[in-house]
Amino acid sequence: MCKYTEEQGRKLKLVGWVKNTPRDTVVGQVQGPKEIVEIMKNWLRTVGSPMSSIDKAVFTNEKQITSLEFTNFTTKY
């Protein structure tokens, strides 16, 4: 799912990262304008990778930041 998530993040001009876990889940961090982050969260909840099966999407540690901490959207391995 990371490849498609990375593509969607870049398409929306967000920054951050995404990573597959050994438990067949995905973790990551997304930063950008609140309304665009909400679009990304909805995409993660309902669309995701063409081959993924989304059981649930949990978003935690949400907070407002004064400046972006990343310069692009990447996949971590």
SEKETI-280070 format. One record per atom (N, C-alpha, C, O, CB): residue in three letters; atom name; y, x, z. Coordinates in steps of 0.2 Angstrom, whole numbers, plus 5000, padded with zeros to 4 digits. Glycine has a CB too. Layout:
BEGIN
pt resn ALA; name CA; y Y; x X; z Z
...
REM end
This chain:
BEGIN
pt resn MET; name N; y 4994; x 5004; z 5000
pt resn MET; name CA; y 5000; x 5000; z 5000
pt resn MET; name C; y 5006; x 5004; z 5000
pt resn MET; name O; y 5012; x 5002; z 4998
pt resn MET; name CB; y 5000; x 4995; z 5006
pt resn CYS; name N; y 5006; x 5010; z 5002
pt resn CYS; name CA; y 5012; x 5015; z 5003
pt resn CYS; name C; y 5015; x 5016; z 4996
pt resn CYS; name O; y 5022; x 5015; z 4996
pt resn CYS; name CB; y 5010; x 5021; z 5006
pt resn LYS; name N; y 5012; x 5017; z 4991
pt resn LYS; name CA; y 5015; x 5018; z 4985
pt resn LYS; name C; y 5020; x 5012; z 4983
pt resn LYS; name O; y 5025; x 5013; z 4981
pt resn LYS; name CB; y 5010; x 5019; z 4979
pt resn TYR; name N; y 5017; x 5006; z 4984
pt resn TYR; name CA; y 5021; x 5000; z 4982
pt resn TYR; name C; y 5027; x 4999; z 4987
pt resn TYR; name O; y 5032; x 4997; z 4985
pt resn TYR; name CB; y 5017; x 4994; z 4981
pt resn THR; name N; y 5026; x 5000; z 4993
pt resn THR; name CA; y 5031; x 5000; z 4998
pt resn THR; name C; y 5036; x 5005; z 4997
pt resn THR; name O; y 5042; x 5003; z 4997
pt resn THR; name CB; y 5028; x 5001; z 5005
pt resn GLU; name N; y 5035; x 5011; z 4995
pt resn GLU; name CA; y 5040; x 5016; z 4994
pt resn GLU; name C; y 5044; x 5014; z 4987
pt resn GLU; name O; y 5050; x 5014; z 4988
pt resn GLU; name CB; y 5036; x 5023; z 4992
pt resn GLU; name N; y 5040; x 5011; z 4982
pt resn GLU; name CA; y 5044; x 5009; z 4976
pt resn GLU; name C; y 5049; x 5003; z 4978
pt resn GLU; name O; y 5054; x 5003; z 4976
pt resn GLU; name CB; y 5039; x 5006; z 4971
pt resn GLN; name N; y 5047; x 4998; z 4982
pt resn GLN; name CA; y 5051; x 4993; z 4984
pt resn GLN; name C; y 5057; x 4995; z 4988
pt resn GLN; name O; y 5062; x 4993; z 4987
pt resn GLN; name CB; y 5047; x 4988; z 4988
pt resn GLY; name N; y 5056; x 5000; z 4993
pt resn GLY; name CA; y 5061; x 5002; z 4997
pt resn GLY; name C; y 5066; x 5006; z 4993
pt resn GLY; name O; y 5072; x 5005; z 4994
pt resn GLY; name CB; y 5058; x 5007; z 5002
pt resn ARG; name N; y 5064; x 5010; z 4988
pt resn ARG; name CA; y 5069; x 5013; z 4983
pt resn ARG; name C; y 5072; x 5008; z 4979
pt resn ARG; name O; y 5078; x 5009; z 4978
pt resn ARG; name CB; y 5065; x 5018; z 4979
pt resn LYS; name N; y 5069; x 5003; z 4976
pt resn LYS; name CA; y 5072; x 4998; z 4972
pt resn LYS; name C; y 5078; x 4995; z 4976
pt resn LYS; name O; y 5083; x 4993; z 4973
pt resn LYS; name CB; y 5067; x 4993; z 4970
pt resn LEU; name N; y 5076; x 4993; z 4982
pt resn LEU; name CA; y 5082; x 4990; z 4986
pt resn LEU; name C; y 5087; x 4995; z 4989
pt resn LEU; name O; y 5091; x 4993; z 4993
pt resn LEU; name CB; y 5078; x 4986; z 4992
pt resn LYS; name N; y 5086; x 5001; z 4987
pt resn LYS; name CA; y 5091; x 5007; z 4990
pt resn LYS; name C; y 5091; x 5007; z 4997
pt resn LYS; name O; y 5096; x 5009; z 5000
pt resn LYS; name CB; y 5098; x 5005; z 4987
pt resn LEU; name N; y 5085; x 5007; z 5000
pt resn LEU; name CA; y 5084; x 5008; z 5007
pt resn LEU; name C; y 5082; x 5015; z 5008
pt resn LEU; name O; y 5080; x 5018; z 5004
pt resn LEU; name CB; y 5079; x 5003; z 5010
pt resn VAL; name N; y 5082; x 5017; z 5015
pt resn VAL; name CA; y 5079; x 5024; z 5016
pt resn VAL; name C; y 5074; x 5023; z 5022
pt resn VAL; name O; y 5074; x 5018; z 5025
pt resn VAL; name CB; y 5085; x 5029; z 5018
pt resn GLY; name N; y 5070; x 5028; z 5023
pt resn GLY; name CA; y 5065; x 5028; z 5028
pt resn GLY; name C; y 5059; x 5031; z 5026
pt resn GLY; name O; y 5058; x 5035; z 5021
pt resn GLY; name CB; y 5064; x 5021; z 5031
pt resn TRP; name N; y 5053; x 5029; z 5029
pt resn TRP; name CA; y 5047; x 5031; z 5027
pt resn TRP; name C; y 5041; x 5026; z 5028
pt resn TRP; name O; y 5042; x 5021; z 5032
pt resn TRP; name CB; y 5045; x 5038; z 5031
pt resn VAL; name N; y 5035; x 5027; z 5025
pt resn VAL; name CA; y 5030; x 5023; z 5026
pt resn VAL; name C; y 5023; x 5027; z 5026
pt resn VAL; name O; y 5023; x 5032; z 5023
pt resn VAL; name CB; y 5029; x 5017; z 5021
pt resn LYS; name N; y 5018; x 5025; z 5030
pt resn LYS; name CA; y 5012; x 5029; z 5031
pt resn LYS; name C; y 5006; x 5025; z 5032
pt resn LYS; name O; y 5007; x 5020; z 5036
pt resn LYS; name CB; y 5013; x 5034; z 5036
pt resn ASN; name N; y 5001; x 5026; z 5029
pt resn ASN; name CA; y 4994; x 5022; z 5030
pt resn ASN; name C; y 4991; x 5025; z 5037
pt resn ASN; name O; y 4992; x 5031; z 5038
pt resn ASN; name CB; y 4989; x 5023; z 5024
pt resn THR; name N; y 4988; x 5021; z 5041
pt resn THR; name CA; y 4985; x 5024; z 5047
pt resn THR; name C; y 4978; x 5024; z 5046
pt resn THR; name O; y 4975; x 5020; z 5041
pt resn THR; name CB; y 4987; x 5020; z 5053
pt resn PRO; name N; y 4974; x 5027; z 5050
pt resn PRO; name CA; y 4966; x 5027; z 5050
pt resn PRO; name C; y 4963; x 5020; z 5051
pt resn PRO; name O; y 4958; x 5019; z 5049
pt resn PRO; name CB; y 4964; x 5032; z 5054
pt resn ARG; name N; y 4967; x 5016; z 5054
pt resn ARG; name CA; y 4965; x 5009; z 5055
pt resn ARG; name C; y 4966; x 5004; z 5050
pt resn ARG; name O; y 4966; x 4998; z 5051
pt resn ARG; name CB; y 4968; x 5006; z 5062
pt resn ASP; name N; y 4968; x 5006; z 5044
pt resn ASP; name CA; y 4969; x 5002; z 5038
pt resn ASP; name C; y 4976; x 4998; z 5039
pt resn ASP; name O; y 4976; x 4992; z 5037
pt resn ASP; name CB; y 4963; x 4998; z 5036
pt resn THR; name N; y 4980; x 5001; z 5043
pt resn THR; name CA; y 4987; x 4997; z 5044
pt resn THR; name C; y 4992; x 5002; z 5041
pt resn THR; name O; y 4991; x 5008; z 5039
pt resn THR; name CB; y 4988; x 4996; z 5051
pt resn VAL; name N; y 4998; x 5000; z 5041
pt resn VAL; name CA; y 5004; x 5003; z 5038
pt resn VAL; name C; y 5009; x 5004; z 5044
pt resn VAL; name O; y 5011; x 4999; z 5047
pt resn VAL; name CB; y 5007; x 5001; z 5032
pt resn VAL; name N; y 5012; x 5009; z 5045
pt resn VAL; name CA; y 5018; x 5010; z 5049
pt resn VAL; name C; y 5024; x 5013; z 5045
pt resn VAL; name O; y 5023; x 5016; z 5040
pt resn VAL; name CB; y 5016; x 5015; z 5055
pt resn GLY; name N; y 5030; x 5013; z 5048
pt resn GLY; name CA; y 5035; x 5016; z 5045
pt resn GLY; name C; y 5042; x 5014; z 5048
pt resn GLY; name O; y 5042; x 5011; z 5053
pt resn GLY; name CB; y 5035; x 5014; z 5037
pt resn GLN; name N; y 5047; x 5016; z 5045
pt resn GLN; name CA; y 5054; x 5015; z 5047
pt resn GLN; name C; y 5058; x 5014; z 5041
pt resn GLN; name O; y 5058; x 5017; z 5036
pt resn GLN; name CB; y 5057; x 5021; z 5051
pt resn VAL; name N; y 5062; x 5008; z 5041
pt resn VAL; name CA; y 5066; x 5006; z 5036
pt resn VAL; name C; y 5074; x 5006; z 5039
pt resn VAL; name O; y 5075; x 5003; z 5044
pt resn VAL; name CB; y 5064; x 4999; z 5033
pt resn GLN; name N; y 5078; x 5009; z 5035
pt resn GLN; name CA; y 5085; x 5008; z 5037
pt resn GLN; name C; y 5090; x 5006; z 5031
pt resn GLN; name O; y 5088; x 5008; z 5025
pt resn GLN; name CB; y 5088; x 5015; z 5039
pt resn GLY; name N; y 5095; x 5003; z 5032
pt resn GLY; name CA; y 5099; x 5000; z 5027
pt resn GLY; name C; y 5103; x 4994; z 5029
pt resn GLY; name O; y 5103; x 4993; z 5035
pt resn GLY; name CB; y 5096; x 4999; z 5020
pt resn PRO; name N; y 5107; x 4991; z 5025
pt resn PRO; name CA; y 5111; x 4985; z 5027
pt resn PRO; name C; y 5106; x 4980; z 5029
pt resn PRO; name O; y 5101; x 4979; z 5027
pt resn PRO; name CB; y 5115; x 4983; z 5021
pt resn LYS; name N; y 5108; x 4976; z 5035
pt resn LYS; name CA; y 5104; x 4971; z 5038
pt resn LYS; name C; y 5101; x 4966; z 5033
pt resn LYS; name O; y 5095; x 4965; z 5033
pt resn LYS; name CB; y 5107; x 4968; z 5043
pt resn GLU; name N; y 5105; x 4964; z 5029
pt resn GLU; name CA; y 5102; x 4959; z 5024
pt resn GLU; name C; y 5097; x 4961; z 5019
pt resn GLU; name O; y 5093; x 4958; z 5017
pt resn GLU; name CB; y 5108; x 4956; z 5020
pt resn ILE; name N; y 5098; x 4968; z 5017
pt resn ILE; name CA; y 5093; x 4971; z 5013
pt resn ILE; name C; y 5087; x 4973; z 5017
pt resn ILE; name O; y 5081; x 4972; z 5014
pt resn ILE; name CB; y 5096; x 4977; z 5010
pt resn VAL; name N; y 5087; x 4975; z 5023
pt resn VAL; name CA; y 5081; x 4976; z 5027
pt resn VAL; name C; y 5077; x 4969; z 5028
pt resn VAL; name O; y 5071; x 4970; z 5028
pt resn VAL; name CB; y 5083; x 4979; z 5034
pt resn GLU; name N; y 5081; x 4964; z 5029
pt resn GLU; name CA; y 5077; x 4957; z 5029
pt resn GLU; name C; y 5074; x 4956; z 5023
pt resn GLU; name O; y 5068; x 4953; z 5023
pt resn GLU; name CB; y 5082; x 4952; z 5031
pt resn ILE; name N; y 5076; x 4957; z 5017
pt resn ILE; name CA; y 5073; x 4956; z 5011
pt resn ILE; name C; y 5066; x 4960; z 5011
pt resn ILE; name O; y 5061; x 4958; z 5009
pt resn ILE; name CB; y 5077; x 4958; z 5005
pt resn MET; name N; y 5067; x 4967; z 5013
pt resn MET; name CA; y 5061; x 4971; z 5013
pt resn MET; name C; y 5056; x 4968; z 5018
pt resn MET; name O; y 5050; x 4968; z 5016
pt resn MET; name CB; y 5063; x 4978; z 5015
pt resn LYS; name N; y 5058; x 4966; z 5024
pt resn LYS; name CA; y 5053; x 4963; z 5029
pt resn LYS; name C; y 5050; x 4957; z 5026
pt resn LYS; name O; y 5044; x 4957; z 5027
pt resn LYS; name CB; y 5057; x 4961; z 5035
pt resn ASN; name N; y 5053; x 4953; z 5022
pt resn ASN; name CA; y 5050; x 4947; z 5019
pt resn ASN; name C; y 5045; x 4949; z 5014
pt resn ASN; name O; y 5040; x 4947; z 5014
pt resn ASN; name CB; y 5055; x 4943; z 5016
pt resn TRP; name N; y 5047; x 4954; z 5010
pt resn TRP; name CA; y 5042; x 4957; z 5005
pt resn TRP; name C; y 5036; x 4960; z 5008
pt resn TRP; name O; y 5030; x 4959; z 5006
pt resn TRP; name CB; y 5045; x 4963; z 5001
pt resn LEU; name N; y 5037; x 4963; z 5014
pt resn LEU; name CA; y 5031; x 4966; z 5018
pt resn LEU; name C; y 5026; x 4961; z 5021
pt resn LEU; name O; y 5020; x 4961; z 5021
pt resn LEU; name CB; y 5033; x 4971; z 5023
pt resn ARG; name N; y 5030; x 4955; z 5023
pt resn ARG; name CA; y 5026; x 4950; z 5026
pt resn ARG; name C; y 5022; x 4946; z 5020
pt resn ARG; name O; y 5016; x 4943; z 5022
pt resn ARG; name CB; y 5030; x 4945; z 5029
pt resn THR; name N; y 5025; x 4945; z 5014
pt resn THR; name CA; y 5022; x 4940; z 5009
pt resn THR; name C; y 5019; x 4943; z 5003
pt resn THR; name O; y 5015; x 4940; z 5000
pt resn THR; name CB; y 5027; x 4936; z 5008
pt resn VAL; name N; y 5021; x 4949; z 5001
pt resn VAL; name CA; y 5019; x 4952; z 4995
pt resn VAL; name C; y 5015; x 4958; z 4996
pt resn VAL; name O; y 5009; x 4958; z 4995
pt resn VAL; name CB; y 5025; x 4953; z 4990
pt resn GLY; name N; y 5018; x 4964; z 4997
pt resn GLY; name CA; y 5015; x 4970; z 4998
pt resn GLY; name C; y 5012; x 4973; z 4992
pt resn GLY; name O; y 5014; x 4971; z 4987
pt resn GLY; name CB; y 5010; x 4969; z 5004
pt resn SER; name N; y 5007; x 4977; z 4993
pt resn SER; name CA; y 5003; x 4980; z 4987
pt resn SER; name C; y 4999; x 4975; z 4984
pt resn SER; name O; y 4996; x 4970; z 4987
pt resn SER; name CB; y 4999; x 4986; z 4990
pt resn PRO; name N; y 4998; x 4975; z 4977
pt resn PRO; name CA; y 4994; x 4970; z 4974
pt resn PRO; name C; y 4987; x 4970; z 4977
pt resn PRO; name O; y 4983; x 4965; z 4976
pt resn PRO; name CB; y 4993; x 4972; z 4967
pt resn MET; name N; y 4984; x 4975; z 4980
pt resn MET; name CA; y 4977; x 4976; z 4982
pt resn MET; name C; y 4977; x 4974; z 4990
pt resn MET; name O; y 4972; x 4975; z 4993
pt resn MET; name CB; y 4974; x 4982; z 4980
pt resn SER; name N; y 4983; x 4973; z 4993
pt resn SER; name CA; y 4983; x 4972; z 5000
pt resn SER; name C; y 4981; x 4965; z 5002
pt resn SER; name O; y 4982; x 4961; z 4999
pt resn SER; name CB; y 4989; x 4975; z 5003
pt resn SER; name N; y 4979; x 4965; z 5008
pt resn SER; name CA; y 4977; x 4958; z 5012
pt resn SER; name C; y 4982; x 4959; z 5018
pt resn SER; name O; y 4980; x 4962; z 5023
pt resn SER; name CB; y 4970; x 4957; z 5013
pt resn ILE; name N; y 4987; x 4955; z 5018
pt resn ILE; name CA; y 4992; x 4955; z 5024
pt resn ILE; name C; y 4989; x 4950; z 5029
pt resn ILE; name O; y 4990; x 4944; z 5028
pt resn ILE; name CB; y 4999; x 4954; z 5021
pt resn ASP; name N; y 4987; x 4952; z 5035
pt resn ASP; name CA; y 4985; x 4948; z 5040
pt resn ASP; name C; y 4991; x 4946; z 5044
pt resn ASP; name O; y 4992; x 4940; z 5047
pt resn ASP; name CB; y 4980; x 4951; z 5044
pt resn LYS; name N; y 4995; x 4951; z 5046
pt resn LYS; name CA; y 5001; x 4950; z 5049
pt resn LYS; name C; y 5006; x 4956; z 5049
pt resn LYS; name O; y 5004; x 4961; z 5047
pt resn LYS; name CB; y 5000; x 4949; z 5057
pt resn ALA; name N; y 5012; x 4955; z 5050
pt resn ALA; name CA; y 5017; x 4960; z 5049
pt resn ALA; name C; y 5021; x 4960; z 5056
pt resn ALA; name O; y 5024; x 4955; z 5058
pt resn ALA; name CB; y 5022; x 4959; z 5043
pt resn VAL; name N; y 5021; x 4965; z 5059
pt resn VAL; name CA; y 5025; x 4966; z 5066
pt resn VAL; name C; y 5030; x 4971; z 5065
pt resn VAL; name O; y 5029; x 4977; z 5063
pt resn VAL; name CB; y 5020; x 4968; z 5071
pt resn PHE; name N; y 5036; x 4969; z 5067
pt resn PHE; name CA; y 5042; x 4973; z 5067
pt resn PHE; name C; y 5045; x 4974; z 5074
pt resn PHE; name O; y 5046; x 4970; z 5077
pt resn PHE; name CB; y 5048; x 4970; z 5062
pt resn THR; name N; y 5045; x 4981; z 5076
pt resn THR; name CA; y 5047; x 4982; z 5083
pt resn THR; name C; y 5053; x 4987; z 5083
pt resn THR; name O; y 5055; x 4990; z 5077
pt resn THR; name CB; y 5041; x 4985; z 5087
pt resn ASN; name N; y 5056; x 4988; z 5088
pt resn ASN; name CA; y 5061; x 4993; z 5089
pt resn ASN; name C; y 5067; x 4992; z 5084
pt resn ASN; name O; y 5070; x 4997; z 5082
pt resn ASN; name CB; y 5058; x 5000; z 5089
pt resn GLU; name N; y 5069; x 4986; z 5083
pt resn GLU; name CA; y 5074; x 4985; z 5078
pt resn GLU; name C; y 5081; x 4986; z 5082
pt resn GLU; name O; y 5082; x 4984; z 5088
pt resn GLU; name CB; y 5074; x 4978; z 5075
pt resn LYS; name N; y 5085; x 4990; z 5079
pt resn LYS; name CA; y 5092; x 4991; z 5082
pt resn LYS; name C; y 5097; x 4992; z 5076
pt resn LYS; name O; y 5095; x 4994; z 5071
pt resn LYS; name CB; y 5091; x 4997; z 5087
pt resn GLN; name N; y 5103; x 4991; z 5078
pt resn GLN; name CA; y 5109; x 4993; z 5074
pt resn GLN; name C; y 5110; x 5001; z 5074
pt resn GLN; name O; y 5110; x 5003; z 5080
pt resn GLN; name CB; y 5115; x 4989; z 5075
pt resn ILE; name N; y 5111; x 5004; z 5069
pt resn ILE; name CA; y 5113; x 5011; z 5069
pt resn ILE; name C; y 5120; x 5012; z 5066
pt resn ILE; name O; y 5122; x 5008; z 5062
pt resn ILE; name CB; y 5108; x 5015; z 5066
pt resn THR; name N; y 5123; x 5018; z 5068
pt resn THR; name CA; y 5130; x 5019; z 5065
pt resn THR; name C; y 5129; x 5023; z 5058
pt resn THR; name O; y 5134; x 5023; z 5054
pt resn THR; name CB; y 5134; x 5023; z 5070
pt resn SER; name N; y 5124; x 5027; z 5057
pt resn SER; name CA; y 5123; x 5031; z 5051
pt resn SER; name C; y 5116; x 5031; z 5050
pt resn SER; name O; y 5111; x 5031; z 5054
pt resn SER; name CB; y 5126; x 5038; z 5052
pt resn LEU; name N; y 5114; x 5032; z 5043
pt resn LEU; name CA; y 5107; x 5032; z 5041
pt resn LEU; name C; y 5104; x 5039; z 5043
pt resn LEU; name O; y 5108; x 5044; z 5043
pt resn LEU; name CB; y 5107; x 5032; z 5033
pt resn GLU; name N; y 5098; x 5039; z 5045
pt resn GLU; name CA; y 5095; x 5045; z 5048
pt resn GLU; name C; y 5090; x 5048; z 5042
pt resn GLU; name O; y 5088; x 5054; z 5043
pt resn GLU; name CB; y 5090; x 5044; z 5054
pt resn PHE; name N; y 5090; x 5045; z 5036
pt resn PHE; name CA; y 5086; x 5048; z 5031
pt resn PHE; name C; y 5090; x 5048; z 5024
pt resn PHE; name O; y 5095; x 5044; z 5024
pt resn PHE; name CB; y 5079; x 5044; z 5030
pt resn THR; name N; y 5088; x 5051; z 5019
pt resn THR; name CA; y 5092; x 5051; z 5013
pt resn THR; name C; y 5088; x 5048; z 5007
pt resn THR; name O; y 5091; x 5046; z 5002
pt resn THR; name CB; y 5093; x 5059; z 5011
pt resn ASN; name N; y 5082; x 5046; z 5008
pt resn ASN; name CA; y 5078; x 5042; z 5003
pt resn ASN; name C; y 5072; x 5039; z 5007
pt resn ASN; name O; y 5072; x 5039; z 5013
pt resn ASN; name CB; y 5075; x 5047; z 4998
pt resn PHE; name N; y 5068; x 5036; z 5003
pt resn PHE; name CA; y 5062; x 5032; z 5005
pt resn PHE; name C; y 5056; x 5036; z 5003
pt resn PHE; name O; y 5055; x 5036; z 4997
pt resn PHE; name CB; y 5062; x 5024; z 5003
pt resn THR; name N; y 5052; x 5038; z 5007
pt resn THR; name CA; y 5046; x 5042; z 5006
pt resn THR; name C; y 5040; x 5039; z 5009
pt resn THR; name O; y 5040; x 5035; z 5013
pt resn THR; name CB; y 5047; x 5049; z 5008
pt resn THR; name N; y 5034; x 5042; z 5006
pt resn THR; name CA; y 5028; x 5041; z 5009
pt resn THR; name C; y 5026; x 5047; z 5013
pt resn THR; name O; y 5026; x 5053; z 5011
pt resn THR; name CB; y 5022; x 5039; z 5004
pt resn LYS; name N; y 5024; x 5046; z 5019
pt resn LYS; name CA; y 5021; x 5052; z 5023
pt resn LYS; name C; y 5014; x 5052; z 5023
pt resn LYS; name O; y 5010; x 5047; z 5022
pt resn LYS; name CB; y 5023; x 5051; z 5031
pt resn TYR; name N; y 5011; x 5058; z 5023
pt resn TYR; name CA; y 5003; x 5059; z 5023
pt resn TYR; name C; y 5001; x 5062; z 5029
pt resn TYR; name O; y 4995; x 5063; z 5030
pt resn TYR; name CB; y 5001; x 5062; z 5017
REM end
